[in-house]
Amino acid sequence: MANLNKAFVARLAGLSVIGPDGDDIGRIRDVVVTMRSGHKPPRVIGLVVELPTRRRIFVPMLRVASIDPRSVSLVSGTINLHRFQSRPGENLVLGALVDSVIGVERDQPAGEPSGSQGRPTRYQVVDVEIERQRSRDWLVSRLAVRERRGRSRLGRRGEVSIHPWNRIRGLDDAIGTPEHGAESLVEQYADLRPADVAIALRELPEVRRLEVARTLDDERLADILQELPHDEQTEIVTRLELERAADVLEAMDPDDVADLLGELPEKDAESYLERMNPEDSSNVRRLLTFDADTAGGLMTPEPIILSPQTTVAEALAHCRNPDLSPALASLVFVVRPPTATPTGKYLGCVHIQALLRELPSAMVAETVDTSLSALRPTDSVDAVTRFFATYNLVCGPVVDDEGHLLGAVAVDDLLDHLLPDDWRDMDLHDDTETAR
């Protein structure tokens, strides 16, 4: 049976949903989509499936293995049996989009001057086509519509025509975006990873995005901002009240703050630095002295730094800190006092795997690796990349010419510089499965 990459939703309604073992789970009753800003095609996030018990449940599109003219097959038999309830920003195709009144831009007739098309013709939505993308996302691609002109004397209605999404106008107004306060959206995002919330925020209209940012607490907003592109970080931070923005910047990683403030005029950046805690701002000021495309510009000044007398048990306790990324938690750096950057003499590092093999009472000085070379703050991004590839690391020390540890570069910060500027726009997967 042919595997379909596009289908009209009305034709999907009533199809059987088959589990991986061949069991009939239920029948499709509707398709759930989310509207997006900037007139982007709505994203299909899942199916409403009616079980034999008449209960209607939600099945994420990532669980769909294939669609053919007779049934929909799932990749997993594990499904959430909670009753389906629409969430903020979600719309049912058959329940909300179909029968909506919209406008469709027509082609400009030959000979008409540019811009003389007039108002779009008004149509009523009859059906909605969804299409699978290379990224595995399903998006609304075309709408089947009928012109609103009433019935003819013979009782016939207008003919159905099909139009691509880019010609559709007014669908947002026709169905209405549910008016949920920012508090409801924040509650909806509560169980999502910061990266997933960042994706969701980017889909919101600008005004609502700022409302949500103002509603989030400082720590949560800081985590989410770090997952946004620099221009969108700047957009949010510069529209917060100055004191609130300074509090959020204090909660962010210093290297991310330096990247953000580096995009602003020097006078504006100084306004935020003056209102930050002096200890936090001093770290950021030091990072701003390095070029953004060097190890010094990539590093964080707050890796795990310990003295030689620290026990293995204490070192592992530091590695368990949930605020540290897995990359930063992979290495412990051993130095002579002081342990705040720039530190005393850098002695070496200990990998977390080495710590796990030692007795908890042993000193980290007994297992320190003194043979691993260190990065210099002026090393290029290419040099940092070669360093990680050579030593199979995800974190590396940055040491100055006098042997003081200045910080560490983590692989996630390196990847941010290696990937294209628009890499966050290249959807890796549909983020909505985790939302359920």
C-alpha positions in Angstrom: 0.0 0.0 0.0 1.3 3.4 -1.0 2.7 5.6 1.9 1.2 9.1 1.5 3.3 12.2 2.1 0.2 14.5 1.8 -3.5 14.1 2.4 -6.7 16.0 2.9 -7.9 15.9 6.5 -11.5 15.1 5.6 -10.3 12.0 3.9 -8.3 10.9 6.9 -11.3 11.2 9.2 -12.6 7.7 10.0 -9.4 5.9 9.0 -8.3 3.1 11.3 -5.2 3.7 13.5 -3.1 0.6 13.6 -0.5 -0.2 16.2 3.0 -1.8 15.4 1.6 -5.2 16.2 -1.4 -4.9 13.9 -4.0 -4.1 16.5 -6.7 -1.7 15.6 -6.4 1.1 18.2 -9.2 3.4 17.0 -10.3 5.8 14.3 -9.1 9.3 13.4 -11.7 12.0 14.3 -9.6 15.2 13.7 -6.2 16.6 13.2 -4.6 19.2 15.6 -2.5 22.1 14.3 -0.8 25.1 15.8 -1.0 28.5 14.1 2.4 30.3 13.7 3.4 33.9 13.4 4.7 35.5 10.2 2.1 33.7 8.0 4.1 30.4 8.3 2.1 27.3 7.4 0.4 25.9 10.5 2.2 22.9 12.0 0.4 19.6 12.4 1.2 18.3 15.9 -1.0 15.2 16.2 -4.2 13.3 15.7 -7.4 13.0 17.7 -8.2 9.3 17.8 -11.4 7.8 19.1 -11.0 4.5 20.9 -13.6 1.7 20.8 -14.7 3.0 24.2 -15.6 6.4 22.6 -12.8 8.1 24.5 -10.9 10.6 22.3 -7.1 10.7 22.9 -4.2 12.6 21.4 -1.5 10.8 19.3 1.6 13.0 18.4 2.6 13.0 14.7 6.0 11.7 15.7 4.2 8.4 16.6 2.9 8.1 13.0 4.9 5.7 10.9 2.9 5.9 7.7 -0.4 7.0 6.2 -2.1 5.1 3.4 -5.5 5.4 1.9 -7.0 2.9 4.3 -5.2 3.3 7.6 -2.6 5.1 9.7 0.2 3.0 11.2 2.0 3.9 14.4 5.7 3.3 15.3 4.9 2.5 18.9 2.0 0.9 20.7 2.6 3.1 23.7 0.0 5.9 23.7 -1.3 8.3 26.3 -4.9 7.3 27.1 -5.8 10.6 28.8 -8.9 12.2 27.3 -7.9 14.8 24.6 -8.2 18.4 25.6 -7.2 21.2 23.3 -4.3 23.4 24.7 -3.5 27.1 24.2 -2.6 27.8 20.6 -4.0 24.5 19.3 -6.8 24.2 16.8 -8.8 21.3 15.3 -8.9 21.2 11.5 -12.4 19.8 11.2 -13.6 21.4 14.4 -12.3 24.9 13.8 -10.6 25.5 10.4 -13.2 23.9 8.1 -16.1 26.3 7.4 -14.0 29.3 8.4 -14.3 32.3 6.1 -11.1 33.4 4.6 -9.6 35.5 1.8 -7.6 34.1 -1.2 -5.3 36.3 -3.2 -6.1 36.0 -6.9 -3.6 36.2 -9.8 -3.3 39.7 -11.3 -5.0 39.8 -14.7 -2.8 40.7 -17.7 -2.9 44.4 -18.4 -3.9 45.4 -14.8 -1.4 47.8 -13.1 0.6 46.4 -10.2 -1.3 46.5 -6.9 -4.7 46.7 -8.5 -5.9 43.2 -7.5 -8.3 44.7 -4.9 -9.5 42.9 -1.8 -9.1 39.1 -1.7 -12.1 37.1 -2.7 -14.0 35.6 0.3 -14.2 31.9 0.5 -15.3 29.2 2.9 -12.8 26.4 3.9 -14.0 23.0 2.7 -10.9 20.9 3.5 -7.3 21.2 4.5 -4.3 19.4 3.0 -1.4 18.5 5.2 2.0 17.5 3.8 5.1 15.8 5.3 8.4 17.8 5.1 11.9 16.4 4.9 12.4 17.4 8.6 9.5 14.9 9.4 7.2 17.8 10.3 3.8 17.9 8.9 2.5 21.3 7.8 -0.7 22.7 6.2 0.1 23.0 2.5 -3.1 23.8 0.7 -6.8 24.6 1.4 -9.8 23.5 -0.6 -12.3 26.4 -0.6 -15.7 27.4 -2.0 -16.6 30.9 -2.9 -19.2 32.5 -0.6 -21.9 33.6 -3.0 -24.9 31.6 -1.7 -26.8 28.9 -3.5 -27.9 29.2 -7.1 -31.5 28.8 -8.1 -30.9 25.2 -8.9 -29.6 24.7 -5.3 -26.0 24.3 -6.4 -23.2 25.8 -4.5 -20.0 27.3 -6.0 -17.3 25.0 -7.3 -14.4 23.9 -5.0 -10.9 25.3 -5.8 -7.6 24.5 -4.2 -5.1 27.2 -3.2 -1.6 27.1 -1.6 -1.1 28.4 1.9 0.8 31.5 0.8 -2.3 32.8 -0.9 -4.6 32.4 2.1 -5.4 35.5 4.1 -7.3 36.0 7.3 -7.4 32.5 8.7 -6.0 33.7 12.0 -8.8 36.2 12.3 -11.4 33.7 11.1 -10.8 31.0 13.7 -9.4 33.3 16.4 -6.3 32.5 18.5 -7.5 31.4 21.9 -7.1 34.3 24.3 -5.1 32.7 27.1 -3.1 34.9 29.4 0.7 34.6 29.6 0.3 32.8 32.9 -1.5 29.9 31.1 1.3 29.6 28.6 3.9 29.6 31.3 2.1 26.8 33.0 1.9 24.9 29.7 5.7 25.2 29.3 6.4 24.2 32.9 7.5 20.6 32.1 9.4 21.4 28.9 13.1 21.7 28.5 14.4 25.3 28.0 15.3 24.5 24.4 11.7 23.4 23.7 10.3 26.5 25.3 12.5 28.6 23.2 11.1 26.9 20.1 7.6 27.5 21.3 8.3 31.2 22.1 9.6 31.8 18.6 6.3 30.7 17.2 4.4 33.3 19.3 3.5 36.8 18.1 6.0 39.4 19.3 3.6 40.9 21.8 2.7 37.6 23.4 6.4 36.5 23.4 7.3 39.5 25.5 4.3 38.9 27.8 5.5 35.4 28.5 9.1 36.6 29.1 7.8 39.1 31.7 5.8 36.4 33.4 8.6 33.8 33.7 10.8 34.0 36.8 14.5 35.1 36.4 16.1 31.7 36.5 13.7 30.1 34.0 13.9 33.1 31.6 17.7 33.0 31.8 17.8 29.3 30.8 15.4 29.9 27.9 17.2 33.0 26.6 20.4 31.0 26.3 18.6 28.7 23.8 17.5 31.6 21.6 19.5 33.2 18.7 21.4 36.3 19.8 19.1 38.8 18.0 16.0 37.3 19.7 17.8 37.4 23.1 18.5 41.0 22.5 14.9 41.8 21.5 13.6 40.4 24.8 16.3 41.7 27.1 16.2 45.3 25.8 12.4 45.4 26.2 12.4 44.3 29.8 12.6 46.9 32.5 16.3 47.7 33.1 16.5 46.4 36.7 14.7 43.2 35.7 16.9 42.7 32.7 20.0 43.0 34.9 18.6 40.3 37.3 18.0 38.0 34.4 21.5 38.6 33.0 23.0 37.7 36.4 21.2 34.3 36.2 22.6 33.6 32.8 26.0 32.0 32.1 28.7 34.7 31.8 29.7 33.7 28.3 26.1 34.0 27.0 25.8 37.4 28.7 29.0 38.5 27.0 27.7 37.3 23.6 24.4 39.1 24.2 26.0 42.4 25.4 28.5 42.3 22.6 25.7 42.8 20.2 24.6 46.1 21.8 26.1 49.5 21.6 28.8 50.0 24.2 26.8 52.6 26.1 23.8 50.3 26.4 25.9 47.3 27.4 27.5 49.4 30.2 24.0 50.3 31.5 23.3 46.6 32.2 26.8 45.9 33.6 26.5 48.7 36.1 23.3 47.3 37.5 24.5 43.7 37.7 26.2 42.3 40.8 29.9 43.3 40.7 31.1 39.8 40.9 28.9 38.7 37.9 29.7 41.8 35.9 33.4 41.4 36.4 33.4 38.0 34.8 31.4 39.4 31.8 33.7 42.4 31.4 36.7 40.0 31.3 35.1 37.9 28.6 34.2 41.0 26.5 38.0 41.8 26.2 38.4 38.7 24.0 37.3 38.3 20.4 34.1 36.3 20.1 35.7 33.8 17.7 38.5 32.8 20.1 38.8 30.4 23.0 38.7 33.4 25.3 35.4 34.5 23.8 33.9 31.0 23.9 34.8 30.1 27.4 32.9 30.2 30.6 34.8 31.5 33.7 32.8 29.2 36.0 33.7 25.5 35.3 34.4 23.1 38.2 37.6 24.4 39.8 39.0 22.7 42.9 42.1 22.7 45.0 44.5 19.6 45.2 43.3 18.7 48.7 39.7 18.2 47.6 38.4 14.6 48.0 37.0 12.6 45.2 33.6 12.5 47.0 33.5 16.3 47.1 34.6 16.5 43.4 31.8 14.2 42.4 29.3 16.2 44.4 30.3 19.3 42.3 29.8 17.2 39.1 26.2 16.4 40.2 25.3 20.1 40.2 22.1 20.1 38.1 22.9 23.7 37.0 26.0 22.5 35.1 25.7 21.2 31.5 26.9 17.6 31.0 29.9 19.0 29.1 31.1 21.2 31.9 30.5 18.4 34.5 32.8 16.1 32.6 36.0 17.7 33.8 37.3 19.0 37.1 40.1 21.5 37.0 42.7 21.5 39.7 44.5 24.7 40.7 46.5 26.3 43.4 44.5 28.9 45.4 42.7 31.1 44.6 40.1 28.9 42.8 38.1 31.9 41.4 39.2 32.8 37.8 41.8 33.8 37.0 43.1 31.2 39.4 46.4 30.3 40.9 48.7 28.0 39.1 46.9 25.5 36.9 47.9 21.9 37.8 45.8 19.8 35.5 42.4 18.2 35.2 40.5 15.0 36.2 37.8 13.4 34.0 34.6 12.4 35.8 35.3 8.8 34.6 38.6 8.8 36.5 36.8 10.1 39.6 34.3 7.2 39.5 37.2 4.7 39.6 38.8 6.2 42.8 38.0 5.8 46.4 35.7 8.6 47.7 38.3 9.5 50.4 41.2 9.9 47.9 42.4 13.4 47.0 42.0 14.7 43.4 45.7 15.5 43.4 46.4 11.8 43.2 44.5 11.4 40.0 45.1 14.7 38.2 46.1 14.5 34.6 49.0 16.8 34.0 49.7 15.7 30.4 46.7 17.2 28.7 47.6 20.4 26.9 45.5 23.5 27.4 43.9 26.1 25.1 45.2 29.7 25.0 42.6 32.5 25.1 43.7 33.7 21.7 43.3 30.3 20.0 40.9 30.3 17.0 37.7 28.4 16.7 39.5 26.0 14.4 42.1 25.4 17.0 39.5 24.7 19.6 37.8 22.2 17.3 41.0 20.4 16.6 41.7 20.2 20.4 38.4 18.5 21.1 38.8 16.1 18.1 42.4 15.2 19.1 41.7 14.4 22.7 38.0 13.2 22.4 36.8 15.8 24.9 33.7 17.9 25.3 35.3 20.5 27.6 38.8 22.0 27.6 40.8 24.4 29.9 41.8 27.9 28.8 45.1 29.0 30.5 47.0 32.3 30.1 50.7 32.7 29.5 51.4 32.8 33.3 49.7 29.5 33.9 46.5 30.8 35.4 43.2 29.0 34.5 40.9 31.6 32.9 37.9 29.3 32.3 36.8 26.4 30.1 35.3 26.0 26.6 32.4 23.5 26.4 31.4 21.8 23.2 27.9 23.3 23.2 29.4 26.8 23.0 31.7 25.7 20.2 28.8 24.2 18.2 26.9 27.5 18.4 29.8 29.1 16.5 30.3 26.2 14.0 26.7 25.9 13.0 25.0 28.3 10.6 23.4 31.4 12.2 19.9 30.1 11.4 20.5 26.5 12.7 17.6 27.0 15.2 15.2 27.4 12.3 16.1 24.0 11.0 13.7 21.8 12.9 15.3 18.6 14.2 12.0 17.1 15.2 8.5 18.0 16.1 8.7 19.4 19.6 5.1 18.8 20.5 5.5 15.1 21.6 7.3 16.1 24.7 4.6 18.7 25.4 2.1 16.0 25.9 
